[in-house]
Amino acid sequence: MEGANRITVSYEQQVAMKEGIVNHLSDEYFKARPQLDNGHNRRIFESGADRMYWMLKDNKELNNGRDQ
C-alpha cells in the first residue's frame, strides 16, 4: 500500500518473530505425525523451516517488490 506507515523492526525482533512462526509450524507438523516426533527430527524440520523463512523474507518478488 502506498503511503502506508511502516513499523521499524530490529533484527532481534525479526528473529523472535521467526522463531515463533517456526515453533508453531513444527508443533503443527508433528501433531499430525506423532510417530516422527523426536528431538532429532524436530531439529531437521526447524532447520529447513528457518531457511525457508529467510528465503521467503528476502525474496522481493514474493514480497511484491517491497523491501522488508
PDB file of N, CA, C and O in Angstrom:
ATOM      1  N   MET A   1       0.838  -1.175   0.000  1.00  0.00           N
ATOM      2  CA  MET A   1       0.000   0.000   0.000  1.00  0.00           C
ATOM      3  C   MET A   1       0.881   1.236   0.000  1.00  0.00           C
ATOM      4  O   MET A   1       1.816   1.360   0.791  1.00  0.00           O
ATOM      5  N   GLU A   2       0.563   2.134  -0.896  1.00  0.00           N
ATOM      6  CA  GLU A   2       1.325   3.357  -0.981  1.00  0.00           C
ATOM      7  C   GLU A   2       0.946   4.280   0.159  1.00  0.00           C
ATOM      8  O   GLU A   2      -0.233   4.411   0.489  1.00  0.00           O
ATOM      9  N   GLY A   3       1.915   4.910   0.753  1.00  0.00           N
ATOM     10  CA  GLY A   3       1.652   5.844   1.827  1.00  0.00           C
ATOM     11  C   GLY A   3       1.350   5.187   3.171  1.00  0.00           C
ATOM     12  O   GLY A   3       1.051   5.880   4.144  1.00  0.00           O
ATOM     13  N   ALA A   4       1.423   3.880   3.232  1.00  0.00           N
ATOM     14  CA  ALA A   4       1.146   3.183   4.490  1.00  0.00           C
ATOM     15  C   ALA A   4       2.298   3.410   5.461  1.00  0.00           C
ATOM     16  O   ALA A   4       3.459   3.493   5.061  1.00  0.00           O
ATOM     17  N   ASN A   5       1.963   3.507   6.726  1.00  0.00           N
ATOM     18  CA  ASN A   5       3.000   3.659   7.745  1.00  0.00           C
ATOM     19  C   ASN A   5       3.733   2.342   7.905  1.00  0.00           C
ATOM     20  O   ASN A   5       3.132   1.268   7.916  1.00  0.00           O
ATOM     21  N   ARG A   6       5.043   2.451   8.027  1.00  0.00           N
ATOM     22  CA  ARG A   6       5.859   1.252   8.241  1.00  0.00           C
ATOM     23  C   ARG A   6       6.385   1.255   9.664  1.00  0.00           C
ATOM     24  O   ARG A   6       6.727   2.300  10.217  1.00  0.00           O
ATOM     25  N   ILE A   7       6.441   0.096  10.231  1.00  0.00           N
ATOM     26  CA  ILE A   7       6.990  -0.065  11.568  1.00  0.00           C
ATOM     27  C   ILE A   7       8.402  -0.606  11.426  1.00  0.00           C
ATOM     28  O   ILE A   7       8.626  -1.599  10.735  1.00  0.00           O
ATOM     29  N   THR A   8       9.340   0.038  12.073  1.00  0.00           N
ATOM     30  CA  THR A   8      10.716  -0.428  12.044  1.00  0.00           C
ATOM     31  C   THR A   8      10.864  -1.563  13.048  1.00  0.00           C
ATOM     32  O   THR A   8      10.494  -1.439  14.215  1.00  0.00           O
ATOM     33  N   VAL A   9      11.410  -2.662  12.569  1.00  0.00           N
ATOM     34  CA  VAL A   9      11.586  -3.842  13.410  1.00  0.00           C
ATOM     35  C   VAL A   9      13.071  -4.156  13.456  1.00  0.00           C
ATOM     36  O   VAL A   9      13.726  -4.246  12.417  1.00  0.00           O
ATOM     37  N   SER A  10      13.600  -4.321  14.654  1.00  0.00           N
ATOM     38  CA  SER A  10      15.021  -4.641  14.794  1.00  0.00           C
ATOM     39  C   SER A  10      15.285  -6.085  14.363  1.00  0.00           C
ATOM     40  O   SER A  10      14.361  -6.887  14.226  1.00  0.00           O
ATOM     41  N   TYR A  11      16.550  -6.392  14.155  1.00  0.00           N
ATOM     42  CA  TYR A  11      16.927  -7.759  13.777  1.00  0.00           C
ATOM     43  C   TYR A  11      16.509  -8.747  14.859  1.00  0.00           C
ATOM     44  O   TYR A  11      16.028  -9.839  14.556  1.00  0.00           O
ATOM     45  N   GLU A  12      16.693  -8.364  16.121  1.00  0.00           N
ATOM     46  CA  GLU A  12      16.319  -9.249  17.228  1.00  0.00           C
ATOM     47  C   GLU A  12      14.818  -9.522  17.223  1.00  0.00           C
ATOM     48  O   GLU A  12      14.391 -10.640  17.509  1.00  0.00           O
ATOM     49  N   GLN A  13      14.017  -8.510  16.902  1.00  0.00           N
ATOM     50  CA  GLN A  13      12.571  -8.696  16.827  1.00  0.00           C
ATOM     51  C   GLN A  13      12.208  -9.610  15.657  1.00  0.00           C
ATOM     52  O   GLN A  13      11.306 -10.440  15.774  1.00  0.00           O
ATOM     53  N   GLN A  14      12.917  -9.458  14.520  1.00  0.00           N
ATOM     54  CA  GLN A  14      12.685 -10.335  13.368  1.00  0.00           C
ATOM     55  C   GLN A  14      12.982 -11.780  13.733  1.00  0.00           C
ATOM     56  O   GLN A  14      12.221 -12.683  13.386  1.00  0.00           O
ATOM     57  N   VAL A  15      14.091 -11.998  14.433  1.00  0.00           N
ATOM     58  CA  VAL A  15      14.463 -13.354  14.834  1.00  0.00           C
ATOM     59  C   VAL A  15      13.426 -13.925  15.798  1.00  0.00           C
ATOM     60  O   VAL A  15      13.069 -15.098  15.691  1.00  0.00           O
ATOM     61  N   ALA A  16      12.944 -13.123  16.727  1.00  0.00           N
ATOM     62  CA  ALA A  16      11.937 -13.593  17.678  1.00  0.00           C
ATOM     63  C   ALA A  16      10.638 -13.965  16.953  1.00  0.00           C
ATOM     64  O   ALA A  16      10.018 -14.979  17.273  1.00  0.00           O
ATOM     65  N   MET A  17      10.231 -13.152  15.988  1.00  0.00           N
ATOM     66  CA  MET A  17       9.022 -13.466  15.218  1.00  0.00           C
ATOM     67  C   MET A  17       9.226 -14.744  14.410  1.00  0.00           C
ATOM     68  O   MET A  17       8.333 -15.588  14.340  1.00  0.00           O
ATOM     69  N   LYS A  18      10.401 -14.882  13.803  1.00  0.00           N
ATOM     70  CA  LYS A  18      10.712 -16.085  13.021  1.00  0.00           C
ATOM     71  C   LYS A  18      10.674 -17.318  13.898  1.00  0.00           C
ATOM     72  O   LYS A  18      10.123 -18.343  13.495  1.00  0.00           O
ATOM     73  N   GLU A  19      11.248 -17.242  15.092  1.00  0.00           N
ATOM     74  CA  GLU A  19      11.258 -18.393  15.996  1.00  0.00           C
ATOM     75  C   GLU A  19       9.845 -18.781  16.413  1.00  0.00           C
ATOM     76  O   GLU A  19       9.535 -19.968  16.523  1.00  0.00           O
ATOM     77  N   GLY A  20       8.994 -17.801  16.642  1.00  0.00           N
ATOM     78  CA  GLY A  20       7.606 -18.099  16.974  1.00  0.00           C
ATOM     79  C   GLY A  20       6.892 -18.806  15.838  1.00  0.00           C
ATOM     80  O   GLY A  20       6.149 -19.760  16.065  1.00  0.00           O
ATOM     81  N   ILE A  21       7.114 -18.346  14.622  1.00  0.00           N
ATOM     82  CA  ILE A  21       6.496 -18.968  13.444  1.00  0.00           C
ATOM     83  C   ILE A  21       7.008 -20.386  13.264  1.00  0.00           C
ATOM     84  O   ILE A  21       6.224 -21.313  13.060  1.00  0.00           O
ATOM     85  N   VAL A  22       8.324 -20.558  13.338  1.00  0.00           N
ATOM     86  CA  VAL A  22       8.925 -21.888  13.144  1.00  0.00           C
ATOM     87  C   VAL A  22       8.463 -22.845  14.239  1.00  0.00           C
ATOM     88  O   VAL A  22       8.173 -24.006  13.950  1.00  0.00           O
ATOM     89  N   ASN A  23       8.388 -22.391  15.476  1.00  0.00           N
ATOM     90  CA  ASN A  23       7.911 -23.254  16.567  1.00  0.00           C
ATOM     91  C   ASN A  23       6.474 -23.692  16.326  1.00  0.00           C
ATOM     92  O   ASN A  23       6.128 -24.854  16.538  1.00  0.00           O
ATOM     93  N   HIS A  24       5.639 -22.758  15.881  1.00  0.00           N
ATOM     94  CA  HIS A  24       4.243 -23.103  15.602  1.00  0.00           C
ATOM     95  C   HIS A  24       4.155 -24.116  14.455  1.00  0.00           C
ATOM     96  O   HIS A  24       3.424 -25.101  14.551  1.00  0.00           O
ATOM     97  N   LEU A  25       4.903 -23.872  13.367  1.00  0.00           N
ATOM     98  CA  LEU A  25       4.902 -24.812  12.244  1.00  0.00           C
ATOM     99  C   LEU A  25       5.359 -26.197  12.685  1.00  0.00           C
ATOM    100  O   LEU A  25       4.768 -27.206  12.300  1.00  0.00           O
ATOM    101  N   SER A  26       6.404 -26.241  13.486  1.00  0.00           N
ATOM    102  CA  SER A  26       6.936 -27.512  13.968  1.00  0.00           C
ATOM    103  C   SER A  26       5.904 -28.244  14.822  1.00  0.00           C
ATOM    104  O   SER A  26       5.689 -29.444  14.651  1.00  0.00           O
ATOM    105  N   ASP A  27       5.273 -27.526  15.734  1.00  0.00           N
ATOM    106  CA  ASP A  27       4.250 -28.153  16.587  1.00  0.00           C
ATOM    107  C   ASP A  27       3.104 -28.720  15.759  1.00  0.00           C
ATOM    108  O   ASP A  27       2.656 -29.839  16.009  1.00  0.00           O
ATOM    109  N   GLU A  28       2.626 -27.962  14.780  1.00  0.00           N
ATOM    110  CA  GLU A  28       1.522 -28.423  13.940  1.00  0.00           C
ATOM    111  C   GLU A  28       1.934 -29.619  13.077  1.00  0.00           C
ATOM    112  O   GLU A  28       1.165 -30.566  12.912  1.00  0.00           O
ATOM    113  N   TYR A  29       3.142 -29.569  12.532  1.00  0.00           N
ATOM    114  CA  TYR A  29       3.630 -30.662  11.690  1.00  0.00           C
ATOM    115  C   TYR A  29       3.705 -31.960  12.489  1.00  0.00           C
ATOM    116  O   TYR A  29       3.236 -33.001  12.030  1.00  0.00           O
ATOM    117  N   PHE A  30       4.294 -31.900  13.684  1.00  0.00           N
ATOM    118  CA  PHE A  30       4.483 -33.115  14.467  1.00  0.00           C
ATOM    119  C   PHE A  30       3.218 -33.546  15.217  1.00  0.00           C
ATOM    120  O   PHE A  30       3.114 -34.701  15.631  1.00  0.00           O
ATOM    121  N   LYS A  31       2.267 -32.645  15.393  1.00  0.00           N
ATOM    122  CA  LYS A  31       0.985 -33.042  15.953  1.00  0.00           C
ATOM    123  C   LYS A  31       0.287 -34.008  14.983  1.00  0.00           C
ATOM    124  O   LYS A  31      -0.393 -34.945  15.402  1.00  0.00           O
ATOM    125  N   ALA A  32       0.469 -33.759  13.687  1.00  0.00           N
ATOM    126  CA  ALA A  32      -0.137 -34.617  12.663  1.00  0.00           C
ATOM    127  C   ALA A  32       0.693 -35.880  12.420  1.00  0.00           C
ATOM    128  O   ALA A  32       0.200 -36.821  11.797  1.00  0.00           O
ATOM    129  N   ARG A  33       1.931 -35.922  12.892  1.00  0.00           N
ATOM    130  CA  ARG A  33       2.824 -37.067  12.684  1.00  0.00           C
ATOM    131  C   ARG A  33       3.523 -37.446  13.985  1.00  0.00           C
ATOM    132  O   ARG A  33       4.749 -37.363  14.067  1.00  0.00           O
ATOM    133  N   PRO A  34       2.774 -37.860  15.000  1.00  0.00           N
ATOM    134  CA  PRO A  34       3.380 -38.114  16.318  1.00  0.00           C
ATOM    135  C   PRO A  34       4.436 -39.220  16.296  1.00  0.00           C
ATOM    136  O   PRO A  34       5.340 -39.223  17.132  1.00  0.00           O
ATOM    137  N   GLN A  35       4.334 -40.149  15.360  1.00  0.00           N
ATOM    138  CA  GLN A  35       5.321 -41.230  15.294  1.00  0.00           C
ATOM    139  C   GLN A  35       6.714 -40.713  14.903  1.00  0.00           C
ATOM    140  O   GLN A  35       7.716 -41.388  15.139  1.00  0.00           O
ATOM    141  N   LEU A  36       6.772 -39.518  14.304  1.00  0.00           N
ATOM    142  CA  LEU A  36       8.057 -38.944  13.891  1.00  0.00           C
ATOM    143  C   LEU A  36       8.607 -37.928  14.882  1.00  0.00           C
ATOM    144  O   LEU A  36       9.707 -37.410  14.692  1.00  0.00           O
ATOM    145  N   ASP A  37       7.855 -37.641  15.931  1.00  0.00           N
ATOM    146  CA  ASP A  37       8.207 -36.555  16.847  1.00  0.00           C
ATOM    147  C   ASP A  37       9.314 -36.980  17.803  1.00  0.00           C
ATOM    148  O   ASP A  37       9.086 -37.728  18.754  1.00  0.00           O
ATOM    149  N   ASN A  38      10.505 -36.490  17.530  1.00  0.00           N
ATOM    150  CA  ASN A  38      11.632 -36.645  18.446  1.00  0.00           C
ATOM    151  C   ASN A  38      12.567 -35.458  18.237  1.00  0.00           C
ATOM    152  O   ASN A  38      12.417 -34.713  17.269  1.00  0.00           O
ATOM    153  N   GLY A  39      13.504 -35.284  19.117  1.00  0.00           N
ATOM    154  CA  GLY A  39      14.394 -34.124  19.063  1.00  0.00           C
ATOM    155  C   GLY A  39      15.161 -34.000  17.764  1.00  0.00           C
ATOM    156  O   GLY A  39      15.303 -32.901  17.229  1.00  0.00           O
ATOM    157  N   HIS A  40      15.653 -35.109  17.254  1.00  0.00           N
ATOM    158  CA  HIS A  40      16.436 -35.093  16.019  1.00  0.00           C
ATOM    159  C   HIS A  40      15.584 -34.617  14.839  1.00  0.00           C
ATOM    160  O   HIS A  40      16.002 -33.738  14.085  1.00  0.00           O
ATOM    161  N   ASN A  41      14.398 -35.195  14.682  1.00  0.00           N
ATOM    162  CA  ASN A  41      13.530 -34.798  13.575  1.00  0.00           C
ATOM    163  C   ASN A  41      13.059 -33.353  13.707  1.00  0.00           C
ATOM    164  O   ASN A  41      12.907 -32.657  12.703  1.00  0.00           O
ATOM    165  N   ARG A  42      12.828 -32.901  14.931  1.00  0.00           N
ATOM    166  CA  ARG A  42      12.433 -31.502  15.125  1.00  0.00           C
ATOM    167  C   ARG A  42      13.554 -30.556  14.718  1.00  0.00           C
ATOM    168  O   ARG A  42      13.292 -29.519  14.110  1.00  0.00           O
ATOM    169  N   ARG A  43      14.793 -30.895  15.043  1.00  0.00           N
ATOM    170  CA  ARG A  43      15.918 -30.039  14.648  1.00  0.00           C
ATOM    171  C   ARG A  43      16.038 -29.968  13.131  1.00  0.00           C
ATOM    172  O   ARG A  43      16.295 -28.899  12.577  1.00  0.00           O
ATOM    173  N   ILE A  44      15.853 -31.099  12.457  1.00  0.00           N
ATOM    174  CA  ILE A  44      15.905 -31.117  10.991  1.00  0.00           C
ATOM    175  C   ILE A  44      14.784 -30.252  10.419  1.00  0.00           C
ATOM    176  O   ILE A  44      15.020 -29.424   9.539  1.00  0.00           O
ATOM    177  N   PHE A  45      13.559 -30.446  10.923  1.00  0.00           N
ATOM    178  CA  PHE A  45      12.420 -29.672  10.443  1.00  0.00           C
ATOM    179  C   PHE A  45      12.644 -28.182  10.687  1.00  0.00           C
ATOM    180  O   PHE A  45      12.445 -27.367   9.786  1.00  0.00           O
ATOM    181  N   GLU A  46      13.056 -27.827  11.898  1.00  0.00           N
ATOM    182  CA  GLU A  46      13.234 -26.425  12.246  1.00  0.00           C
ATOM    183  C   GLU A  46      14.354 -25.780  11.442  1.00  0.00           C
ATOM    184  O   GLU A  46      14.273 -24.595  11.120  1.00  0.00           O
ATOM    185  N   SER A  47      15.391 -26.531  11.113  1.00  0.00           N
ATOM    186  CA  SER A  47      16.457 -26.007  10.272  1.00  0.00           C
ATOM    187  C   SER A  47      15.933 -25.655   8.879  1.00  0.00           C
ATOM    188  O   SER A  47      16.246 -24.593   8.341  1.00  0.00           O
ATOM    189  N   GLY A  48      15.142 -26.544   8.305  1.00  0.00           N
ATOM    190  CA  GLY A  48      14.552 -26.282   6.994  1.00  0.00           C
ATOM    191  C   GLY A  48      13.553 -25.138   7.034  1.00  0.00           C
ATOM    192  O   GLY A  48      13.523 -24.312   6.123  1.00  0.00           O
ATOM    193  N   ALA A  49      12.733 -25.078   8.080  1.00  0.00           N
ATOM    194  CA  ALA A  49      11.746 -24.011   8.205  1.00  0.00           C
ATOM    195  C   ALA A  49      12.434 -22.664   8.419  1.00  0.00           C
ATOM    196  O   ALA A  49      11.969 -21.641   7.916  1.00  0.00           O
ATOM    197  N   ASP A  50      13.529 -22.664   9.157  1.00  0.00           N
ATOM    198  CA  ASP A  50      14.302 -21.450   9.373  1.00  0.00           C
ATOM    199  C   ASP A  50      14.841 -20.924   8.041  1.00  0.00           C
ATOM    200  O   ASP A  50      14.721 -19.737   7.737  1.00  0.00           O
ATOM    201  N   ARG A  51      15.425 -21.809   7.266  1.00  0.00           N
ATOM    202  CA  ARG A  51      15.965 -21.416   5.957  1.00  0.00           C
ATOM    203  C   ARG A  51      14.858 -20.914   5.038  1.00  0.00           C
ATOM    204  O   ARG A  51      15.035 -19.917   4.338  1.00  0.00           O
ATOM    205  N   MET A  52      13.714 -21.604   5.039  1.00  0.00           N
ATOM    206  CA  MET A  52      12.583 -21.200   4.214  1.00  0.00           C
ATOM    207  C   MET A  52      12.111 -19.799   4.615  1.00  0.00           C
ATOM    208  O   MET A  52      11.808 -18.982   3.745  1.00  0.00           O
ATOM    209  N   TYR A  53      12.045 -19.516   5.905  1.00  0.00           N
ATOM    210  CA  TYR A  53      11.590 -18.203   6.373  1.00  0.00           C
ATOM    211  C   TYR A  53      12.469 -17.095   5.805  1.00  0.00           C
ATOM    212  O   TYR A  53      11.960 -16.121   5.251  1.00  0.00           O
ATOM    213  N   TRP A  54      13.788 -17.238   5.939  1.00  0.00           N
ATOM    214  CA  TRP A  54      14.683 -16.174   5.473  1.00  0.00           C
ATOM    215  C   TRP A  54      14.685 -16.076   3.950  1.00  0.00           C
ATOM    216  O   TRP A  54      14.809 -14.979   3.407  1.00  0.00           O
ATOM    217  N   MET A  55      14.549 -17.203   3.254  1.00  0.00           N
ATOM    218  CA  MET A  55      14.487 -17.156   1.785  1.00  0.00           C
ATOM    219  C   MET A  55      13.233 -16.402   1.336  1.00  0.00           C
ATOM    220  O   MET A  55      13.312 -15.556   0.446  1.00  0.00           O
ATOM    221  N   LEU A  56      12.096 -16.694   1.931  1.00  0.00           N
ATOM    222  CA  LEU A  56      10.860 -16.009   1.563  1.00  0.00           C
ATOM    223  C   LEU A  56      10.908 -14.535   1.946  1.00  0.00           C
ATOM    224  O   LEU A  56      10.441 -13.678   1.196  1.00  0.00           O
ATOM    225  N   LYS A  57      11.469 -14.243   3.106  1.00  0.00           N
ATOM    226  CA  LYS A  57      11.550 -12.864   3.556  1.00  0.00           C
ATOM    227  C   LYS A  57      12.438 -12.047   2.635  1.00  0.00           C
ATOM    228  O   LYS A  57      12.130 -10.889   2.349  1.00  0.00           O
ATOM    229  N   ASP A  58      13.536 -12.629   2.166  1.00  0.00           N
ATOM    230  CA  ASP A  58      14.493 -11.910   1.324  1.00  0.00           C
ATOM    231  C   ASP A  58      14.092 -11.866  -0.143  1.00  0.00           C
ATOM    232  O   ASP A  58      14.700 -11.128  -0.918  1.00  0.00           O
ATOM    233  N   ASN A  59      13.087 -12.635  -0.544  1.00  0.00           N
ATOM    234  CA  ASN A  59      12.685 -12.678  -1.944  1.00  0.00           C
ATOM    235  C   ASN A  59      11.723 -11.537  -2.235  1.00  0.00           C
ATOM    236  O   ASN A  59      10.538 -11.607  -1.911  1.00  0.00           O
ATOM    237  N   LYS A  60      12.252 -10.483  -2.853  1.00  0.00           N
ATOM    238  CA  LYS A  60      11.438  -9.302  -3.126  1.00  0.00           C
ATOM    239  C   LYS A  60      10.270  -9.620  -4.040  1.00  0.00           C
ATOM    240  O   LYS A  60       9.206  -9.014  -3.913  1.00  0.00           O
ATOM    241  N   GLU A  61      10.448 -10.557  -4.956  1.00  0.00           N
ATOM    242  CA  GLU A  61       9.369 -10.922  -5.871  1.00  0.00           C
ATOM    243  C   GLU A  61       8.188 -11.494  -5.096  1.00  0.00           C
ATOM    244  O   GLU A  61       7.038 -11.181  -5.403  1.00  0.00           O
ATOM    245  N   LEU A  62       8.461 -12.328  -4.098  1.00  0.00           N
ATOM    246  CA  LEU A  62       7.392 -12.893  -3.293  1.00  0.00           C
ATOM    247  C   LEU A  62       6.793 -11.866  -2.342  1.00  0.00           C
ATOM    248  O   LEU A  62       5.673 -12.038  -1.861  1.00  0.00           O
ATOM    249  N   ASN A  63       7.536 -10.800  -2.071  1.00  0.00           N
ATOM    250  CA  ASN A  63       7.031  -9.726  -1.213  1.00  0.00           C
ATOM    251  C   ASN A  63       6.483  -8.584  -2.042  1.00  0.00           C
ATOM    252  O   ASN A  63       6.401  -7.455  -1.557  1.00  0.00           O
ATOM    253  N   ASN A  64       6.105  -8.852  -3.281  1.00  0.00           N
ATOM    254  CA  ASN A  64       5.534  -7.829  -4.157  1.00  0.00           C
ATOM    255  C   ASN A  64       6.467  -6.635  -4.340  1.00  0.00           C
ATOM    256  O   ASN A  64       6.019  -5.495  -4.463  1.00  0.00           O
ATOM    257  N   GLY A  65       7.784  -6.916  -4.356  1.00  0.00           N
ATOM    258  CA  GLY A  65       8.762  -5.866  -4.587  1.00  0.00           C
ATOM    259  C   GLY A  65       9.030  -4.971  -3.401  1.00  0.00           C
ATOM    260  O   GLY A  65       9.810  -4.026  -3.522  1.00  0.00           O
ATOM    261  N   ARG A  66       8.414  -5.228  -2.254  1.00  0.00           N
ATOM    262  CA  ARG A  66       8.629  -4.397  -1.084  1.00  0.00           C
ATOM    263  C   ARG A  66       9.925  -4.794  -0.389  1.00  0.00           C
ATOM    264  O   ARG A  66      10.246  -5.978  -0.281  1.00  0.00           O
ATOM    265  N   ASP A  67      10.649  -3.816   0.071  1.00  0.00           N
ATOM    266  CA  ASP A  67      11.819  -4.087   0.916  1.00  0.00           C
ATOM    267  C   ASP A  67      11.316  -4.354   2.308  1.00  0.00           C
ATOM    268  O   ASP A  67      10.507  -3.598   2.846  1.00  0.00           O
ATOM    269  N   GLN A  68      11.801  -5.445   2.896  1.00  0.00           N
ATOM    270  CA  GLN A  68      11.359  -5.776   4.256  1.00  0.00           C
ATOM    271  C   GLN A  68      12.541  -6.063   5.120  1.00  0.00           C
ATOM    272  O   GLN A  68      12.382  -6.363   6.304  1.00  0.00           O
TER     273      GLN A  68
END
